[in-house]
Amino acid sequence: MLMKAMLGLVLTLAAVVLLTGAVLANEPAADKVSYLQLDQRGAVAGCSGRASAKNDEQLDRCKSDFVRFAQGKLQEMNRNHRLSRARMQINKTPDGSYRAVYHQIDDASMACEVSRSQSKSIPYVAVLSYKEQVYAASCPTPEACRQGQFAAVGIIPNRHIFSYSNGSWK
C-alpha cells in the first residue's frame, strides 16, 4: 500500500516537473504559443526559439502583404475619389470668377501598422494612415480652372482599419 502511494506521488511530481519545466525555464513549448504571451512585435515575451521565429516570419509576411494591399488601395481611392482632379468641383463665386477644388491622396504620406489580434478568426489587424491634399485655384472661366495652377489649401488626415481573414485583407 505504501509502495503504491509512493509510486503515485513520484508520478505526480514527474508530471508537474515535465509540464512546468518550460514555464520555469521561461521557454514555451515550441508548437504551443498563446497569443496572450506575445508582445507588440509578435515575439514571445522573454523568449526566443522556433515558435517565435515562425511567428515573426508570419507577421513579416503579413506586413509586406498589407503594404502591397495598401498601395493598391490608395491608387484605387485616388482614381475613384469623387473630387479627384478629373472630377474637380468648380463653383461660381459672387464676384463672377470661378473657384475649382480637387483632392489628391499623398502616396508618400502612407504609413502602415500591422499587429496580431487575439482573435482566432481574425489573426491580424492593420491600420492604414495617409494624408489627403486639398488643392484650389481661382480662374475667370471653368475651362481656365481645369488648366489652372493649383495651390495646396488643406490637408485631411485619414486612418482606415483593416482585418486579415481567410487569406486576404478586408
Buried (B, 14 or more C-beta within 10 A) or exposed (E): EEEEEEEEEEEEEEEEEEEEEBEEEEBBEEEEBEEEBBEEEBBBEEBEEEBBEEBBEBBEEBBEBBBEBBBEBBEEBBEEBEBBBEEBEBEEEEEEEBBBBBBBBBEEBBEBEBBBBEEEEBBBBBBBBBBBBBBBBBBEEEEBBBEBEBEEEEEEEEEEEBBBEEEEBE
